[in-house]
Amino acid sequence: MNSFGNILKLTTFGESHGLAIGGIIDGYPAGISIDLDFIQNELNRRKPGQSALTTARQESDKIEILSGVFDGLSTGTPIAFEVRNNDQHSKDYSELKDLYRPSHADYTYDCKYGIRDYTGGGRSSARTTIAQVAGGAFAKLMLRKWGVNIHAYTSQVGNIKTDHTYQELDLQLTETNPVRCPDPLVASEMEQLIKQTKEEGDTIGGIISCVIQNCPVGLGEPQFGKLHALLAQAMLSINAAKGFEYGCGFEGVTKKGSELNDVFCVKGKEIHTITNNSGGIQGGISNGEDIFFRVAFKPVPTLLKDQETVDRNGNKITFKARGRHDPCVLPRAVPIVEAMAALTIADAILMNRSAKI
């Protein structure tokens, strides 16, 4: 299960400390203008070492397009790409060969395959999300044709959160601070919390919010291809993601139907809803309103402090992780959320031949 999508399909490969991370995109339409600078910038938003809040691993994450692009345009044939790993410190993981780190994939991979790459987490490492971001960048270029815009941002770190909705925020401010929160005052508090947590050798989680604007009406394939289900699968495939909600989400359970129903109205010559508690999706199908959702991310399980665990033989061990790790995944996960949303919507558009595009 290393492929994502139906018509637009991304297949990824690579490990954290292997030679490269890469992927193949199949089903990509011909004639799309491929902006390599844009794709590289998307990878730069995800790459390590970009601020004091992220891992110190230094990688250029420079993408190389191997096929599927000619004279700046997609050819309609499979697009292959790779990003080389250059700053592996595999020796930092040698002592982890026979032990199971708490809340990591060590034990489950061992049980499932009988073998695991313990250097940097191997295939279970978040470094593999390079391929997702690259694939998402190609999808974003495709979505430009339909005017679809996707914007994610950090809305909560620990117990610090912005109380503003995305409509009240200037989303253009997202990239102006290392936390990627468009609420400057809250962003400063988040940054201090992450720095403090890092100094303690600990980690912290939070929430990323995302809005998809100008999405065509009619996307989604009931019964088992509902658009919100496809988005949930996409988001929960991201490393450290622990929860997904869209529209009014879990808070809606405290309301009555009369409070949450989205009443239809006519704006200009188009049918819209007065409110958008449905989050742009009704009956599993996009209704043309903004699609907005939230993704919860757990604290990184790698702590720079003593932890108790056991080895493959069941012996109790106390260990302290080494290496370079993020104290909070949120800042670097923002472009990953956008990428997976872009892949989902682009694929849904290709599946929906009757969409009004």
C-alpha positions as CSV (number, residue, x, y, z in Angstrom):
1,M,0.0,0.0,0.0
2,N,2.6,2.5,-1.1
3,S,0.3,4.2,-3.7
4,F,-2.3,6.9,-3.2
5,G,-5.1,7.9,-5.5
6,N,-7.3,6.4,-8.1
7,I,-6.9,8.1,-11.5
8,L,-4.1,10.4,-10.3
9,K,-1.9,7.9,-8.5
10,L,1.2,8.7,-6.5
11,T,3.5,5.7,-5.7
12,T,6.4,6.5,-3.3
13,F,9.7,4.9,-2.4
14,G,12.7,5.3,-0.1
15,E,13.8,5.3,3.5
16,S,15.0,7.9,5.9
17,H,18.7,6.9,5.6
18,G,18.6,5.3,2.2
19,L,20.0,6.8,-1.0
20,A,16.9,8.8,-1.9
21,I,13.2,9.4,-1.4
22,G,11.1,9.5,-4.6
23,G,7.9,8.7,-6.4
24,I,6.1,8.1,-9.6
25,I,2.9,10.0,-10.5
26,D,0.7,8.2,-13.0
27,G,-2.5,9.6,-14.6
28,Y,-1.2,13.2,-14.7
29,P,-2.8,15.1,-17.6
30,A,-0.7,16.3,-20.5
31,G,-0.1,20.0,-21.2
32,I,0.1,21.3,-17.6
33,S,2.8,23.9,-17.1
34,I,5.4,22.6,-14.7
35,D,7.0,25.3,-12.5
36,L,10.1,23.7,-11.1
37,D,10.8,26.7,-8.8
38,F,7.3,26.3,-7.3
39,I,7.8,22.6,-6.7
40,Q,11.2,23.2,-5.1
41,N,9.8,25.9,-2.8
42,E,7.1,23.5,-1.6
43,L,9.9,21.0,-0.6
44,N,11.8,23.9,1.0
45,R,8.8,24.5,3.3
46,R,9.0,20.9,4.5
47,K,12.8,20.4,4.7
48,P,14.7,20.1,7.9
49,G,17.0,22.7,9.4
50,Q,14.9,25.7,8.4
51,S,14.6,27.2,11.9
52,A,15.5,26.6,15.5
53,L,12.2,24.9,15.9
54,T,13.0,22.0,13.6
55,T,15.6,19.1,13.5
56,A,19.1,20.2,12.8
57,R,19.5,17.7,10.0
58,Q,20.8,19.6,6.9
59,E,19.3,18.5,3.6
60,S,19.0,20.5,0.5
61,D,16.0,18.3,-0.6
62,K,16.7,19.3,-4.2
63,I,14.3,17.5,-6.5
64,E,15.3,15.9,-9.8
65,I,12.6,15.2,-12.4
66,L,13.5,11.9,-14.2
67,S,10.6,11.7,-16.7
68,G,7.2,12.9,-17.7
69,V,8.1,16.6,-18.3
70,F,9.3,18.0,-21.6
71,D,9.9,21.7,-22.5
72,G,8.3,22.7,-19.3
73,L,5.0,20.8,-19.8
74,S,3.7,17.5,-18.6
75,T,3.7,14.9,-21.3
76,G,0.9,12.7,-20.0
77,T,3.4,9.9,-19.3
78,P,4.4,8.8,-15.7
79,I,6.3,11.6,-13.9
80,A,9.2,10.2,-11.9
81,F,11.2,12.2,-9.4
82,E,13.7,11.7,-6.6
83,V,15.4,13.6,-3.8
84,R,18.7,12.4,-2.6
85,N,19.6,12.0,1.1
86,N,22.9,13.6,1.9
87,D,23.1,14.1,5.7
88,Q,22.4,10.7,7.3
89,H,23.9,10.0,10.7
90,S,23.1,6.3,10.8
91,K,25.5,5.7,13.7
92,D,23.1,7.6,15.9
93,Y,20.7,4.7,15.6
94,S,23.0,1.7,16.0
95,E,22.1,1.2,19.7
96,L,18.4,1.0,18.6
97,K,18.9,-2.2,16.5
98,D,17.4,-4.6,19.1
99,L,15.2,-2.3,21.2
100,Y,11.7,-1.0,20.7
101,R,11.2,2.7,21.1
102,P,8.0,3.8,22.8
103,S,5.2,4.8,20.4
104,H,7.4,4.1,17.4
105,A,6.8,1.6,14.6
106,D,9.8,-0.6,15.7
107,Y,7.8,-3.3,17.3
108,T,4.9,-3.4,14.7
109,Y,7.3,-3.5,11.7
110,D,9.3,-6.2,13.4
111,C,6.2,-8.3,14.0
112,K,4.8,-7.7,10.5
113,Y,7.9,-8.2,8.3
114,G,10.4,-9.9,10.6
115,I,13.0,-7.3,9.7
116,R,13.2,-3.5,10.0
117,D,15.4,-0.6,9.0
118,Y,16.3,0.9,12.4
119,T,18.3,3.8,10.9
120,G,16.2,6.9,11.2
121,G,13.0,4.8,11.3
122,G,13.5,3.6,7.7
123,R,10.3,3.6,5.8
124,S,8.2,4.7,8.8
125,S,10.2,7.9,9.1
126,A,8.5,11.3,8.4
127,R,11.3,11.9,5.9
128,T,9.3,9.9,3.4
129,T,6.8,12.7,3.3
130,I,9.1,14.4,0.8
131,A,7.5,12.3,-1.9
132,Q,4.0,13.4,-0.7
133,V,4.9,17.0,-0.8
134,A,6.5,16.7,-4.3
135,G,3.4,14.9,-5.5
136,G,1.2,17.5,-3.9
137,A,3.1,20.3,-5.6
138,F,2.4,18.7,-9.0
139,A,-1.3,18.4,-8.0
140,K,-1.3,22.1,-7.0
141,L,0.0,23.1,-10.4
142,M,-2.9,21.0,-12.0
143,L,-5.4,22.6,-9.6
144,R,-4.4,26.1,-10.8
145,K,-6.4,25.3,-14.0
146,W,-9.6,25.2,-12.0
147,G,-8.7,28.1,-9.6
148,V,-8.7,25.8,-6.6
149,N,-6.7,27.2,-3.6
150,I,-5.5,25.2,-0.6
151,H,-4.1,26.9,2.5
152,A,-3.1,25.2,5.7
153,Y,-1.7,26.7,8.9
154,T,-0.9,25.9,12.5
155,S,-3.9,26.7,14.6
156,Q,-2.8,25.1,17.9
157,V,0.3,24.0,19.7
158,G,-0.2,22.3,23.1
159,N,-2.8,24.4,24.9
160,I,-2.0,27.6,22.9
161,K,-4.4,28.2,20.0
162,T,-5.8,31.0,17.9
163,D,-9.4,31.8,18.6
164,H,-9.9,33.3,15.1
165,T,-11.6,31.4,12.2
166,Y,-9.7,31.2,8.9
167,Q,-12.1,34.0,7.5
168,E,-10.9,36.3,10.3
169,L,-7.2,35.7,9.7
170,D,-4.8,37.0,7.0
171,L,-3.6,33.7,5.7
172,Q,-0.9,35.4,3.8
173,L,0.9,35.8,7.2
174,T,1.3,32.0,7.6
175,E,4.8,32.0,6.1
176,T,6.0,35.0,8.0
177,N,7.0,33.1,11.2
178,P,8.6,29.7,11.8
179,V,5.5,28.2,13.4
180,R,3.4,28.9,10.3
181,C,0.5,30.5,12.3
182,P,-1.2,33.5,10.6
183,D,-2.0,35.0,14.1
184,P,1.3,36.8,14.9
185,L,0.7,37.2,18.7
186,V,-0.3,33.6,19.1
187,A,2.5,32.5,16.8
188,S,5.0,34.1,19.2
189,E,3.5,32.2,22.2
190,M,3.6,28.9,20.2
191,E,7.3,29.5,19.3
192,Q,8.2,30.1,22.9
193,L,6.4,26.9,24.0
194,I,8.2,24.8,21.4
195,K,11.6,26.2,22.3
196,Q,10.9,25.6,26.0
197,T,9.8,22.0,25.3
198,K,12.9,21.4,23.2
199,E,15.2,22.6,26.0
200,E,13.5,20.1,28.3
201,G,14.3,17.3,25.9
202,D,10.6,16.8,25.3
203,T,8.1,17.2,22.5
204,I,4.6,18.7,21.9
205,G,1.7,18.3,19.5
206,G,-1.0,20.4,18.1
207,I,-3.6,21.0,15.3
208,I,-3.3,22.1,11.7
209,S,-6.3,23.7,10.1
210,C,-6.8,23.7,6.3
211,V,-9.2,25.4,3.9
212,I,-9.9,24.5,0.3
213,Q,-11.4,27.3,-1.7
214,N,-13.1,27.4,-5.1
215,C,-13.6,23.6,-5.1
216,P,-16.0,22.5,-7.8
217,V,-19.5,21.2,-6.9
218,G,-20.0,17.5,-7.2
219,L,-16.7,15.9,-6.0
220,G,-17.0,12.7,-4.0
221,E,-18.1,9.2,-4.8
222,P,-20.7,7.8,-2.4
223,Q,-21.1,5.3,-0.9
224,F,-17.5,4.5,0.0
225,G,-15.6,7.3,-1.7
226,K,-17.2,10.2,0.1
227,L,-15.0,13.3,-0.2
228,H,-14.6,13.8,3.5
229,A,-13.6,10.1,3.8
230,L,-11.0,10.5,1.1
231,L,-9.6,13.6,2.9
232,A,-9.6,11.7,6.2
233,Q,-7.6,8.8,4.7
234,A,-5.2,11.3,3.1
235,M,-4.6,13.2,6.4
236,L,-4.4,10.1,8.6
237,S,-1.7,8.7,6.3
238,I,0.6,11.5,7.4
239,N,3.1,10.5,10.1
240,A,2.0,11.5,13.7
241,A,-1.6,12.4,12.6
242,K,-4.0,11.2,15.3
243,G,-7.4,12.8,14.4
244,F,-9.4,14.4,11.6
245,E,-12.6,16.5,11.7
246,Y,-14.3,18.7,9.1
247,G,-16.9,21.4,9.3
248,C,-18.4,21.8,12.7
249,G,-16.6,18.5,13.7
250,F,-16.9,17.2,17.2
251,E,-18.1,20.5,18.6
252,G,-21.3,20.0,16.6
253,V,-22.5,17.2,19.0
254,T,-23.4,19.9,21.5
255,K,-25.7,21.7,19.1
256,K,-29.2,20.9,17.8
257,G,-30.1,20.3,14.2
258,S,-31.9,23.6,14.0
259,E,-28.7,25.3,15.0
260,L,-26.4,23.5,12.5
261,N,-28.5,23.1,9.4
262,D,-27.0,25.1,6.5
263,V,-29.9,26.9,4.9
264,F,-29.8,27.4,1.1
265,C,-30.0,30.7,-0.6
266,V,-29.3,32.3,-4.0
267,K,-26.3,34.6,-4.4
268,G,-26.2,36.2,-7.8
269,K,-27.3,33.3,-10.0
270,E,-25.8,30.5,-7.9
271,I,-27.2,28.5,-5.0
272,H,-25.1,28.7,-1.8
273,T,-25.6,28.1,1.9
274,I,-26.0,31.0,4.4
275,T,-23.8,29.1,6.9
276,N,-21.2,26.4,6.3
277,N,-21.3,24.1,9.3
278,S,-21.1,21.2,6.8
279,G,-17.6,22.3,5.9
280,G,-18.3,22.4,2.2
281,I,-19.3,18.7,1.9
282,Q,-22.9,17.3,2.1
283,G,-23.8,13.7,1.5
284,G,-20.1,13.0,0.9
285,I,-20.1,15.4,-2.1
286,S,-18.6,18.9,-2.4
287,N,-21.3,21.7,-2.5
288,G,-19.2,24.6,-3.7
289,E,-18.6,26.2,-0.3
290,D,-15.2,26.3,1.3
291,I,-14.0,22.9,2.5
292,F,-12.3,23.3,5.9
293,F,-10.9,20.7,8.2
294,R,-8.5,20.1,11.1
295,V,-5.9,17.5,11.7
296,A,-4.5,16.7,15.2
297,F,-0.8,15.7,15.5
298,K,0.6,13.9,18.5
299,P,3.9,14.9,20.1
300,V,6.9,13.3,18.4
301,P,7.7,10.1,20.3
302,T,11.5,10.6,20.2
303,L,12.5,12.2,23.5
304,L,15.9,13.4,24.4
305,K,15.5,12.1,28.0
306,D,15.5,8.7,29.6
307,Q,12.7,6.3,28.7
308,E,11.9,2.7,29.7
309,T,11.3,0.0,27.1
310,V,12.2,-3.6,26.2
311,D,14.4,-5.2,23.6
312,R,13.5,-8.0,21.2
313,N,14.2,-10.6,23.9
314,G,11.8,-8.9,26.4
315,N,14.6,-7.5,28.5
316,K,13.8,-4.2,30.3
317,I,16.0,-1.3,29.1
318,T,16.5,2.3,29.9
319,F,17.6,4.4,26.9
320,K,18.0,8.0,25.8
321,A,17.5,8.8,22.1
322,R,20.3,10.3,20.2
323,G,20.2,12.1,16.8
324,R,18.4,15.2,15.5
325,H,14.7,15.4,15.9
326,D,11.8,17.9,15.7
327,P,10.4,19.0,19.1
328,C,7.1,19.6,17.3
329,V,6.0,18.4,13.8
330,L,3.5,21.2,13.2
331,P,5.6,23.7,11.3
332,R,6.9,21.2,8.8
333,A,3.6,19.3,8.6
334,V,1.7,22.3,7.2
335,P,2.9,21.8,3.6
336,I,2.3,18.0,3.9
337,V,-1.3,18.6,4.8
338,E,-1.7,20.9,1.8
339,A,0.0,18.4,-0.4
340,M,-2.3,15.5,0.6
341,A,-5.3,17.7,0.2
342,A,-4.2,18.8,-3.3
343,L,-3.7,15.1,-4.3
344,T,-7.1,14.2,-3.0
345,I,-9.0,17.1,-4.8
346,A,-7.1,16.7,-8.0
347,D,-7.9,13.0,-8.1
348,A,-11.5,13.7,-7.3
349,I,-11.8,16.2,-10.1
350,L,-10.4,13.6,-12.6
351,M,-12.9,11.0,-11.3
352,N,-15.8,13.4,-11.6
353,R,-16.4,13.9,-15.3
354,S,-19.7,15.7,-14.7
355,A,-18.2,18.3,-12.3
356,K,-18.9,21.9,-13.3
357,I,-15.3,22.9,-14.2
